[in-house]
Amino acid sequence: MNTILSDEKVKVWKKEGMKYLREVFKYSRTFNTTPKELFSLLCPTTEFDWIEGWHCEMIYSQSLYHEYNCIFKTDYFNMDEVWVISSFDKNKAIEFVRVSEHFTIKVDVKICDNLDNSVTGNWVLYVTALTEEGNDILRNIDLEEDHVEVLLDALAYYINYNEIKSLPKGMFNLQN
């Protein structure tokens, strides 16, 4: 097989280095629930039930809930995003790929049944800049304002009390 052209391109890329930044963020949380119940809440439709101010536009889903190849849009943090569910292992794992103007974010979620009436959810977010503005935002990210931790707190609250927990004022811009 002739790979001269691709080998040359790889040499150029290695010499230049990656133009855009990537950061990886990891989260883990244990919930007093079942894998089925936790998994059902990791859905753009059921997030209306537990995320204060949640809004999305369903683009495609046969069931109108989460499923493999489901596509929906959000517009939080002044960014229009398209989300695609790229992997779906019911009650065990789900993967979302989010694309906006300045970033792509791959979200891997794995659910582990602890066999003691609790489950541990593990989230890994691969945030990759697509523009120089995305690079600037990633360089200056403020982990003190970690929105994922806030959402995990809201998820735990909903699981424990079956009520929506108020989110910090202005956490999401409500464009819709």
N, C-alpha and C positions, 0 to 999 in steps of 0.2 A: 504494500500500500504506500503510495506517495504522499508523504505528510510535510513536504518542504514548505508549503505556504503557511500551514498552521504552526509549524515549528518556528518559522521566522516571526510570525505574529506574537507568539509566546515570548520570544527573546526580547522584542520591543516592549511588551507589557512588563516583563521582569525588570528591564532597565528603567522604565518610566515609573514603576510602582503604581499602586492603586490610587486613582484620582479622588475617590469618594470614601468617606469613613464608614465604619460599621462598629456599632456597640452592641453588646449582648447583655441582657438583663435577665436575672433568674429570680423566681419567686416560688415559695412553697407555703401551703396553708393546709391545716387539718380542719376538717368540718365534721360535725356530728350529724351525718346523713349517710345515705347509701350512694353507691356509684351511679345508679340510675337517676336519683333525684338531683345530684350535682350536675351530671351530664345534661340533663334536661334544661338546666338553667343557663347553660353556655350556648345560648341560641339567640339570634337577633330578635325573634318574636317574644320569647319568654323574658328577655331583658326588660321589656316594658313593665313586668311585674315587680322587679327588684331594683332597678336603677332609676333613681329620681331624675326626671328630665330626659330619659332615653328617647331617642327618636331615630328612625332609620327608614329607608325606602327599600322595600323588597324588590329586587330586579328579577330574580328567578329562583323559584323553589316549587317543586311539584306539591309538596306537603304544606307549604307556607311556614314551615319550621326549618330548623337546621337539618341539613342532609349533604351528602357529597355533591360538590359542584353548585351549591347554593351561592347566589350572588346578591349582595345588598350594598347600599350606600349610606354613609353618614357624613356629617359636616361639623364635627367638633373641632375645637381649638383653631377655628378659622381655616380649616383644611378640609376640602372635599376628598373623601376616601371611598374607594371601591374595595370591598372585601369579597374574597372567594374562599369557600371552604374547600381546601385542596386535599384533605385527608379526613376520613371519618370512620372511626372504629367505635361503634355505639357502646356507650357507658365505660369506655376505656381511654380513648384519645381522640383529639380533634386538632386540626391544624387550619389556621386562617392565614391567608396572605392578604395584606392590606397595601394598597397603592394610592399614593397621593402625589401631588406635584413635586414635593421635595424629598419624599421618603418612600421606601417600601419597608413594611414591617411584617415579618413572618412570626406568627405566634403558635408555638407548639404547646399543647396542654395534654398532660398525662394524668390519669386518675388511678390511684392505687387503693384498693380495698384493704383496710387494715385489719379486717376480720374481727373488729371489736365495736361494731356499730359506728365506725368513723371511716373517713376516707381522707387521703392526702392528695391534693391537687398540686401539680408541679407545672409552672408556666416558664417557658423560655421565649424571650422576645429578641429577635435578630433585627435591629434597626439599622438600615443602610441608607445613607444619603444618596440622592439622585441628582442633586444640584449643589452648587457652591453654597447657596443659602441653607440647604440641608446640612452641609458640613458645619457651617457656623452655628446652627441650632444644636447639633450634636456636641460640638466643642463646649457649649455653654449650658448644657442641660443641668437643671437644678434638682438633684435627687431629694432635696428637702420637700419638694412639691411633687411627690411620687403619686401620680394618679392611679397607678395599678394597685398600690397598697390601699388607697382609699376605696377603690372598687372591691377589692378582696374583703375589706372590712364590711362594706355594704352587703356583699354576698353572704358573709357569715351571719350578719344581723338578720337578713331575710330568712336564712335557713333556721336560725334559732327562734325568731319571734314571728315569722310569717308577716312581716311588715317592711315597708320601704324605709330605709334609713336616710335621713336628710344628708345631702352632700354639701361640702363647703360652697358657700355662695360664689357663683361665677365659675365653678369648675368646668362646666360645659357652656359654650356659647349656644344659645337656643335660636338658631337661624330659621327653623321651621315652625 
